[in-house]
Each structure stands twice: as structure tokens, then as C-alpha cells.
Amino acid sequence: MDEVLGTRSGYIPGLSYGPKPNKKSSSADRIDLEKRLKNKEDELNACKSNFEVLQTQMDAMRSALLAAGIQVPPLQFPAPNNTPNSSSSGSQPTQNLD
């Protein structure tokens, strides 16, 4: 019979048709993903702000130590991992916080 009618997509011989896909609406998936993305963006922005505050505090401490005559090694952070969607608000490189 397969020779005449052929087999339809999803048909498994002896098992009928395969598992049915989840019928959850794609718009609900999209809304959920957008919410999760917004939450992660907010979290990333909070981390960037915290990093900038800490970096400013470290610079102040470094200046105070140097003024007291204590040698302090220079700060070295890896180069930023820029992506097309990332925005850098400062000129200082930031550490990758993955």
C-alpha cells in the first residue's frame, strides 16, 4: 500500500504516527522569552553598575595607597567581549562575568 499511497510525514511503521507536538501557542512562548530576556538584561545592567562602583572604589583606594607611598600593582582586566547588541557606557574595559 505504501507503494501506491506513499507514507506521510511523521508516520512510523508499526507505531502509527509519532508523538504529537506540544500545542502551546508560539505567541505565549515569545512573550515568555521576552520577559526572560528583559530580566537577564536588567540583571546584566545591575552587574555592570556594581562593577563600575567597585572599580571607582578601587581607584580611590589605589590613589590613597600611592599617596601614602605604598606601591600598588596596576589593575589589569581582560579585553571586553563586545557583541553587536552590547553597549558599553564607559571607556574602561570590563571583566567578563559569565
N, C-alpha and C positions, 0 to 999 in steps of 0.2 A: 504494500500500500504506500510506503514511503516513496517508491519509485514514481508513482502516479501523482500523489499529492505533495510530496516533499515533507520536510519537518519544519515546524515553526520555531522561531527563536525562543529559547528557554526550555524547550522540550528535552527531557532526559529519558531515553528508552528504559522502560521498566519502572520508572519512578514518576511518570507523568511530567508535569511542569515543575520547574524549580521553585525555590522559595519566592514568595511574593515580596516586593519591595515595601519598605515602610511608607505608609501613606501620609506622613507628616508633611504639612504644606511647606513649600520652599520659602514662602514669604516669612513664615514663623522662624525658619532656620536662619534666614537672612537677618531678621530683627535680633535674634539671639546672638548671632555672631557680631553684629554691630554693637550691641551692648557690651559684649566681652571685650571687643577691640577698644571701645571707649574707656572701659575700666582699666585695661592694660596701659593705654596712653596716659591716663591720669596717674597711674602708679609710676610710670616712667618719668613723667614730669615732676612728680614729688621727689623721686630719687635724684633727678638732676638738680633740683633746687637744694636738697640736702647736701649733695656733693659740693655745690658751689659755696654753700655756707661753711662747710668743713674746710674747703680749700682756702677760703678767706681767713678763717681762724688759724689755719696752719701757717699762712703767710705772715700773719701778725705775730705768732709765736716765734717764727723763724727770725723775723726782724728784731724782736726783743732779745733773742739769744745772741744774734750777731752784734747788737748794740752793747751787750754785756761782755763781748769778747769771746764768746763760745762759738767755735766753728761748727757749722751745720752743713751736712751734705745737701746738694741741690735736689729738688723734687724732680722725679722722672716718672712720667706717666706714658703708657703706650699710646701710639697714634690712634686717633678716633676711627671707629669703624662706621664711616658715613654711608648711608643708603639714600636712594632718591627721595624717600619720604621723611627722612630725619631732618630736623632743623637744629642748627647749633646757634645758641644765643650768645655765646661768648667766644673769644678768640683762644682761650686756653683749651688744650686737648683734655679730654676726659677719659677716665678708665672704663673699659668695657665691663659692665656689671652683670653679665649673664649668669 
